[in-house]
Amino acid sequence: MPEFLRLSSPTTALETILHELPDQKPVSENINTFLALGRILAEDVFSPHSLPEFPRSTVDGYAVIARDTFGASEAQPSYLNLIGEVPMGAAPSFLLTSGSCALINTGGMLPTGTDAVIMLEYTQLVRNSSEGSGTIGRNESSEIEISHSVAEGENVLHIGEDVVTGQVVLAGGTCVRPAEIGGCMALGITELYVAKKPKVGIISSGDEVISPQIRPLPGQVRDVNTYSLAALVSQAGGEPVLYGIVPDKLDVLKNASTKALAECDMVVITAGSSASVRDITSEAITSLGKPGILVHGVNVRPGKPTILAMCNGKAVFGLPGNPVSALVIAGLFVVPVIEKLLGAKAKTKPSVFARLTVNIPSQAGREDWVAVKLSEYGEWKNSGVHYIAEPVFGKSNLIFSLAIADGLLRIPPDATGLDAGELVEVFIL
């Protein structure tokens, strides 16, 4: 019986390769915060000061002492003297006493003595001794009518309400998003230590495989896997290193994989589907170092002839040559290894629930991944589910069967298929 038929479950296979990875802290590098989008933080980020650093208004209105507004209503308004206007970008030069207020804009610093802000919508200017001046806040005899009461702290951001000095604002392992970049800039953190991108060597093998720039002759196919896998590696946070196409010759594949392993943090080899080619790939991987091949065959479709190995402390993968199989398997195994090398926190894959449009058969004991196209509603519009999932049936060498799909649904190994109308979880591509 061929070795690759001794199949492991996808869960067991992934646990095996992750367990064998050396448990070490990722190598870090210091980069400009603005350039850190999508990178993984290598260490915790601490706040150098509180945010906000001063009490600020969250609305346009009037800074007041809250108790001066208690009981105010449209039927029985309260009246306060307007003594000034808070300048933007500077501290007010005055303080407020009971019975007075000051005009303030969103983001303005509260004057000393105030503890709330009343929105403009609940006020109006009722008296101004400087007729025609129109300069609110500079007329000491101006009076404001208030038709609504405010509580202490209402419409105010207090010192440290967002973060306080010394607080961990971002934990190591966090993926930097636009919000994290904005938060760092608010604190004046213009540089971050992020995990260095692991280099992933990619080798495509096959006598029939040629460069995409070349017009294929009969029997030849353009190289798909190098570029789709490189894109997936980049998306996962790695740095793809392309080693080109090698023929189905053991010595050539050994040389290419040995070079890739020496120069990269992990290696991915895609090969054809024939048993002889699989034997060449496994032999080449075995020659790279100990302990060698850990998993040779995974009970999943597409992608059964998958090899997972650990060679001298580095992960090595032998993926199927068929483009759909290679991409699905890389998503299941290569991406989690990249994330572990980066020290990334476990991420939940984005998914939606949908109603299946047709029956899908499956083989008990095998995990199937099926490409689907999502549409809104359908005959189940009133069931509370917003999507329907229509399978994109295609063989594993038809890359556009995956390109037109919106996601993948998983048929668990204990199922013999899924029924039309069944609620399924679709993982977004």
C-alpha positions in Angstrom: 0.0 0.0 0.0 1.5 3.4 -0.9 2.6 5.4 2.1 0.3 8.4 1.4 -2.8 6.2 1.9 -2.1 6.1 5.6 -4.2 9.1 6.1 -4.4 11.5 9.0 -7.4 13.7 9.9 -6.9 17.4 9.1 -7.1 18.3 12.8 -4.5 15.7 13.8 -2.2 16.7 10.9 -2.3 20.4 11.8 -1.7 19.6 15.5 1.3 17.4 14.6 3.1 20.1 12.5 2.4 22.9 15.0 3.6 20.8 17.9 6.9 20.1 16.2 7.6 23.8 15.5 10.3 25.2 17.8 8.7 27.3 20.6 10.7 30.5 20.2 10.0 34.2 20.2 9.6 35.7 16.7 12.5 37.8 15.4 11.4 41.5 15.5 12.1 44.6 13.6 11.4 48.3 14.2 9.3 50.0 11.5 7.3 53.2 11.1 3.8 52.9 12.6 2.3 54.2 9.4 3.8 51.2 7.5 2.7 48.6 10.0 -0.7 47.8 8.6 -1.3 44.0 8.6 1.9 43.4 10.6 2.0 41.4 13.8 3.2 43.2 16.9 6.3 41.5 18.4 5.8 43.0 21.9 3.3 44.8 24.1 2.8 48.5 23.4 2.4 50.7 26.5 0.8 54.1 26.7 3.3 56.9 27.4 0.6 59.1 28.8 -3.1 59.3 29.5 -5.6 59.8 26.7 -7.2 62.3 26.7 -4.6 64.4 28.5 -7.2 67.0 29.5 -11.0 67.0 29.9 -12.6 67.5 26.5 -16.1 68.2 25.2 -17.7 65.6 22.9 -20.2 68.0 21.4 -20.7 71.6 20.3 -22.4 73.5 23.1 -21.8 75.3 26.4 -19.5 74.3 29.3 -21.5 74.5 32.5 -21.6 73.4 36.1 -24.2 70.6 36.0 -26.1 71.6 39.1 -26.9 75.0 37.5 -29.0 73.2 34.9 -31.0 70.9 37.3 -34.7 71.3 36.7 -34.4 73.2 33.4 -37.1 72.4 30.9 -38.8 74.0 27.9 -41.6 75.1 30.2 -39.2 76.4 32.9 -35.8 77.2 31.3 -32.7 78.2 33.2 -30.5 81.2 32.4 -26.8 81.4 32.6 -24.4 84.3 31.9 -22.1 83.7 28.9 -18.6 84.8 29.9 -16.4 83.6 27.1 -15.5 81.1 24.4 -13.0 78.2 24.8 -10.3 78.6 22.1 -9.5 75.5 20.1 -6.0 74.2 20.5 -5.3 76.1 23.7 -6.3 76.1 27.4 -9.1 78.6 28.4 -7.7 81.6 30.3 -10.8 81.9 32.5 -12.6 79.8 35.1 -16.3 79.3 35.5 -18.3 80.0 38.7 -21.9 79.1 39.5 -24.4 80.8 37.2 -22.1 81.2 34.2 -21.2 79.2 31.1 -18.8 79.3 28.1 -19.2 78.4 24.5 -17.2 75.3 23.6 -16.7 73.3 20.4 -16.2 69.5 20.1 -12.7 68.6 21.3 -12.3 71.8 23.3 -10.7 71.8 26.7 -13.2 72.3 29.6 -12.6 75.5 31.7 -11.7 75.0 35.3 -14.8 74.7 37.4 -17.0 73.1 34.8 -18.1 69.4 34.9 -20.5 69.1 31.9 -21.5 70.4 28.5 -25.0 71.1 27.3 -25.6 70.7 23.5 -26.4 73.7 21.4 -29.8 72.1 20.5 -31.0 72.8 24.0 -29.9 76.4 24.2 -30.5 79.8 22.6 -29.0 83.2 23.0 -31.7 85.5 24.4 -29.9 88.7 25.2 -26.9 90.5 23.9 -26.0 94.0 24.9 -23.7 94.6 21.9 -26.4 94.9 19.1 -25.2 93.6 15.8 -21.9 92.4 17.1 -22.6 88.7 16.5 -19.5 87.8 18.4 -20.7 85.3 21.0 -18.5 84.8 24.0 -16.9 88.3 23.9 -20.0 90.1 25.3 -20.0 89.8 29.0 -23.7 90.6 29.3 -24.8 87.8 27.0 -27.3 85.3 28.5 -28.0 81.8 27.4 -31.5 80.1 27.9 -31.2 76.4 28.7 -34.2 74.1 28.2 -32.7 70.8 29.3 -30.7 69.6 32.3 -27.4 67.8 32.1 -25.7 65.4 34.6 -22.2 65.8 36.0 -19.8 64.4 33.3 -22.3 64.5 30.5 -20.9 65.1 27.0 -17.4 65.1 28.5 -14.3 62.9 28.1 -12.3 62.8 31.3 -8.5 62.5 31.6 -7.5 58.9 31.0 -11.0 57.8 30.0 -9.6 56.1 26.9 -6.2 54.9 28.3 -4.1 55.7 31.3 -0.3 56.1 31.6 1.5 52.8 31.5 -1.5 50.8 30.3 -0.9 48.0 27.7 -2.8 49.4 24.8 -1.9 46.8 22.3 -0.8 43.2 23.1 2.0 41.4 21.4 0.7 39.1 18.7 -2.0 41.7 17.6 -2.5 42.2 13.9 -2.2 46.0 13.2 -5.3 47.4 11.7 -6.2 51.0 10.8 -7.7 51.6 14.3 -4.4 50.5 15.9 -2.4 52.8 13.7 -4.7 55.7 14.7 -4.5 54.9 18.4 -0.7 54.8 18.2 -0.6 58.2 16.5 -2.9 59.6 19.1 -0.3 58.6 21.7 2.7 59.8 19.7 3.9 56.2 19.1 5.4 56.6 15.6 7.5 53.4 15.6 6.5 49.8 16.4 8.4 46.5 16.9 6.7 43.9 14.7 7.5 40.3 13.9 9.8 39.9 10.9 8.0 38.3 8.1 9.0 34.6 7.8 10.5 33.7 4.4 8.6 31.0 2.7 10.4 29.3 -0.2 8.1 28.1 -3.0 9.1 25.5 -5.5 6.9 24.3 -8.3 7.8 21.0 -10.0 6.6 19.2 -13.1 8.0 18.5 -16.5 4.7 19.9 -18.0 4.8 23.2 -16.0 6.0 26.3 -17.8 6.3 30.0 -17.0 3.1 32.1 -17.4 4.8 34.3 -19.9 5.3 31.4 -22.4 2.7 30.1 -24.8 2.0 26.4 -23.9 2.6 23.6 -26.3 0.3 20.6 -26.4 0.7 18.8 -23.0 2.1 21.9 -21.2 0.4 24.0 -18.6 1.3 27.4 -17.2 2.5 27.7 -13.6 -0.4 28.6 -11.3 0.7 27.4 -7.9 3.8 29.5 -7.5 1.8 32.7 -7.8 -1.4 31.8 -6.0 0.6 30.4 -3.1 2.9 33.4 -3.1 -0.2 35.7 -2.8 -1.6 33.5 0.0 1.7 33.7 1.9 1.8 37.5 1.5 -1.8 37.7 2.7 -0.9 35.6 5.8 2.0 37.8 6.7 4.9 35.9 5.2 7.5 36.8 2.6 7.3 34.5 -0.5 10.6 33.6 -2.0 10.2 32.1 -5.5 12.6 29.3 -6.6 10.9 28.7 -10.0 10.0 25.5 -11.8 12.1 22.4 -11.5 11.7 19.2 -13.6 10.6 15.8 -12.1 14.1 14.8 -11.4 15.1 13.8 -7.9 18.6 15.4 -7.9 17.3 18.7 -9.2 14.5 18.8 -6.7 16.8 18.0 -3.9 19.2 20.8 -4.8 16.4 23.3 -5.1 14.8 22.3 -1.8 18.1 22.2 0.0 18.9 25.8 -1.1 15.4 27.0 -0.2 15.5 25.4 3.2 18.9 27.1 3.9 17.7 30.5 2.9 14.1 30.5 4.2 12.1 29.8 7.4 9.9 27.2 5.7 9.5 25.6 2.3 6.5 24.7 0.1 6.8 22.3 -2.8 4.0 21.7 -5.2 4.2 18.6 -7.4 2.1 16.6 -9.9 -0.4 14.0 -8.9 1.2 10.9 -10.2 2.5 8.3 -7.7 6.0 8.5 -9.1 6.1 12.3 -8.6 4.9 12.0 -5.1 7.6 9.5 -4.4 10.2 12.0 -5.7 8.8 14.8 -3.6 8.8 12.6 -0.4 12.3 11.4 -1.1 13.6 14.9 -1.6 11.9 16.1 1.6 13.3 13.2 3.6 16.8 14.2 2.5 16.4 17.6 4.0 16.9 16.7 7.7 15.4 15.2 10.8 12.8 14.2 11.9 11.6 14.4 8.3 8.1 13.5 7.2 5.4 13.6 9.9 2.3 13.3 7.8 2.0 11.6 4.4 -1.6 11.9 3.3 -4.5 13.8 4.8 -8.1 12.6 4.8 -9.5 15.6 3.1 -10.8 16.5 -0.3 -9.4 18.2 -2.2 -5.8 17.6 -1.2 -5.3 14.0 0.0 -1.7 13.6 -1.3 -0.3 16.2 1.2 3.1 15.9 3.0 3.8 17.7 6.2 7.4 17.5 7.5 9.8 19.1 9.9 13.5 19.3 8.7 16.1 20.7 11.0 13.6 22.8 12.9 11.8 24.2 9.8 8.4 23.2 8.3 8.4 21.7 4.8 5.2 21.0 2.9 4.6 18.8 -0.2 1.3 20.0 -1.7 -0.7 18.6 -4.6 0.0 20.0 -8.0 -3.7 20.7 -8.8 -4.2 24.5 -8.2 -7.4 24.2 -6.2 -6.1 21.4 -4.0 -2.8 23.3 -3.4 -4.6 26.5 -2.4 -7.1 24.9 -0.1 -4.4 22.7 1.6 -2.1 25.7 2.0 -4.9 27.6 3.7 -5.4 24.7 6.1 -1.8 24.0 7.0 0.7 26.6 5.6 -1.2 29.7 6.9 -1.4 28.5 10.5 2.3 27.7 10.5 3.1 31.2 9.2 0.9 32.7 12.0 2.7 30.7 14.6 6.1 31.8 13.4 4.8 35.4 13.6 3.5 34.8 17.1 0.1 36.0 16.0 -2.9 35.6 18.2 -5.4 32.9 17.1 -7.8 34.5 14.6 -11.4 33.6 13.9 -12.0 33.0 10.2 -14.7 35.3 8.8 -17.8 33.3 8.0 -21.5 33.6 7.4 -24.4 31.2 7.7 -26.3 30.3 4.5 -28.9 27.9 3.2 -27.6 25.3 0.8 -29.3 25.2 -2.6 -28.7 21.6 -3.6 -27.7 18.2 -2.0 -24.0 17.6 -1.7 -22.8 14.0 -1.3 -19.7 13.1 0.7 -17.8 10.1 1.9 -18.1 9.3 5.6 -14.7 9.5 7.4 -13.4 12.2 5.0 -13.5 16.0 5.5 -14.6 17.8 2.3 -14.2 21.4 1.5 -16.6 22.7 -1.2 -16.4 26.0 -3.0 -19.6 28.0 -3.0 -21.0 31.2 -4.4 -23.1 33.3 -2.0 -26.3 35.2 -3.0 -28.7 37.1 -0.8 -32.0 35.6 0.3 -33.8 33.1 -1.9 -36.8 31.0 -1.0 -35.7 31.1 2.7 -35.9 34.9 2.8 -38.2 34.8 5.9 -36.1 32.3 7.8 -33.7 34.8 9.3 -30.8 33.7 7.1 -29.6 36.3 4.7 -27.6 34.2 2.3 -27.9 31.1 0.1 -24.9 29.0 -0.8 -24.7 27.5 -4.3 -21.9 25.0 -4.8 -19.3 25.7 -7.5 -18.7 22.1 -8.7 -15.3 21.6 -10.4 -12.3 19.4 -10.4 -9.2 20.2 -8.4 -7.3 21.4 -11.5 -9.9 24.1 -12.4 -8.6 27.2 -10.7 -11.5 29.4 -11.8 -13.9 27.1 -9.9 -12.3 28.6 -6.8 -11.8 32.1 -8.3 -15.5 32.6 -8.8 -16.4 31.3 -5.4 -17.1 33.5 -2.4 -16.2 31.0 0.3 -15.7 27.4 1.3 -18.0 25.2 3.3 -16.8 22.2 5.4 -18.4 18.8 5.3 -17.3 17.1 8.5 -15.9 13.6 8.4 -18.9 12.1 10.3 -21.4 13.2 7.6 -22.3 11.5 4.4 -23.3 14.7 2.7 -25.5 17.8 3.2 -29.1 18.3 2.2 -30.6 21.2 0.2 -32.0 23.8 2.6 -29.6 22.8 5.3 -28.0 25.7 7.3 -24.2 25.7 6.6 -21.3 27.9 7.7 -19.4 29.4 4.8 -15.8 30.6 5.5 -15.2 33.7 3.4 -12.3 33.5 0.9 
